[in-house]
């Protein structure tokens, strides 16, 4: 799944879970990972906190010669924990909340 910048509020919970599963499986392209960690999800604070936590792992990641992302074992444990929390909370709405309007 690719992020659509024209879709209101960015990514959904299932897309973020897919990204985390792919990075753990060793199939995440470095450009896709960079897109994920560098674009805030302002309409979805819970998902953006996952993104921020992944961004904070930058010192524990490297790009393989193939262009695939690789993380240290401690970073992988953190990503697994984020994924687990995301899946545990999946009974909540999958749609990000729109930003409040100021009037």
Secondary structure, DSSP 8 states (H G I E B T S, - for coil): ----TTSTTS--HHHHHHHHHHHHHT--BHHHHHHHHHS--TT-HHHHHHHHHHHTTGGGEEE-TTSBEEE-HHHHHHHHHHHHHHHHGGGS-SS--------
